[in-house]
Amino acid sequence: MAEEPDPPTGAAIPQTGTPPDDAEAAQQPPASPPLPAKHVPVTPGPRATGLREVYKRALSHTLERVSWDNVAACYPTIAARAPATLRAVQGQMVELLREKCNVCLFYFILFFFWLSC
């Protein structure tokens, strides 16, 4: 068999379905990693459930003290001149406190769960 002559320098080499060389493989993005296993939520145990119930009752009892009568007693002038505004502020304040306290409880539980691991 006769050997094929080398192409002249600078001449284009025809592509014949050969596998890509290293430069082309480096340009392609790597294959994506497999997806993680589906997260299964952990069911809280009896102590965690009890803590949440006690917390909810204590929070409700505390926020009941921020009633309209108590707020109006603290701000009698506003209660007399703009009761609708003060009622709106009182409602917003109670809801904001409830929301913030529940977020704090979430982080508190998360922190102690992390410590127990």
C-alpha positions in Angstrom: 0.0 0.0 0.0 1.2 3.4 -0.8 1.3 6.0 1.9 -0.8 9.2 1.5 1.3 12.3 1.1 1.2 14.9 3.9 -0.9 17.9 2.9 1.0 21.1 2.4 1.5 23.4 5.3 -1.4 25.8 5.8 -3.8 23.7 3.7 -7.2 22.9 5.2 -7.6 19.3 6.4 -11.0 17.9 5.5 -13.1 16.7 8.5 -14.1 13.0 8.1 -16.2 12.3 11.2 -13.3 11.8 13.5 -13.8 12.3 17.2 -13.4 15.9 18.4 -9.9 16.8 19.6 -9.1 18.1 23.0 -9.7 21.8 22.1 -13.3 21.1 21.0 -14.0 18.9 24.0 -12.8 21.7 26.4 -15.3 24.2 24.8 -18.3 22.0 25.5 -19.9 22.5 28.9 -19.5 19.6 31.3 -22.4 17.2 31.8 -24.8 18.4 34.5 -24.6 16.5 37.8 -27.4 14.1 38.7 -30.4 15.6 40.6 -30.3 15.2 44.4 -32.8 12.9 46.0 -36.2 14.4 46.7 -36.4 16.1 50.1 -38.7 14.4 52.6 -39.9 16.8 55.3 -39.2 15.7 58.9 -42.2 15.2 61.1 -41.7 17.0 64.4 -41.7 14.8 67.5 -43.9 15.1 70.5 -41.6 17.5 72.3 -41.3 19.8 69.3 -45.0 19.7 68.8 -45.6 20.5 72.5 -43.1 23.4 72.3 -44.9 24.9 69.3 -48.3 24.6 71.1 -47.0 26.3 74.2 -45.4 29.0 72.1 -48.6 29.6 70.1 -50.7 29.9 73.3 -48.1 32.2 75.0 -47.9 34.4 71.9 -51.6 34.7 71.5 -52.0 35.5 75.2 -49.3 38.2 74.9 -50.7 39.7 71.7 -54.2 39.9 73.3 -52.7 42.5 75.7 -52.2 44.7 72.7 -55.9 45.2 72.5 -57.7 48.3 71.2 -58.6 49.4 74.8 -55.0 49.2 75.9 -53.7 51.0 72.9 -56.4 53.7 73.2 -55.5 54.2 76.8 -51.8 54.8 75.8 -52.8 57.3 73.1 -56.0 59.0 74.2 -55.6 62.0 71.9 -55.2 59.9 68.8 -58.0 57.6 69.9 -60.4 60.6 70.2 -59.4 62.4 67.0 -58.5 59.5 64.6 -59.8 56.2 66.0 -59.8 54.5 62.6 -56.2 55.3 62.1 -55.2 54.1 65.5 -57.2 50.9 65.0 -55.3 50.3 61.7 -52.0 50.9 63.4 -52.9 48.6 66.3 -53.9 45.8 63.9 -50.8 46.2 61.8 -48.7 46.2 65.0 -50.2 42.9 66.3 -49.8 41.2 62.9 -46.2 42.4 62.5 -45.3 41.2 66.0 -47.0 37.8 65.3 -45.1 37.4 62.0 -41.7 38.4 63.5 -42.2 36.2 66.5 -43.0 33.2 64.3 -39.9 33.8 62.2 -37.8 34.0 65.4 -39.3 30.7 66.5 -38.5 29.1 63.2 -34.8 30.1 63.5 -34.7 29.1 67.1 -35.9 25.6 66.3 -33.6 25.4 63.3 -30.6 26.4 65.4 -31.3 23.8 68.1 -31.9 21.1 65.4 -28.5 22.1 63.9 -26.9 21.8 67.4 -28.4 18.3 67.9 -26.9 17.0 64.7 
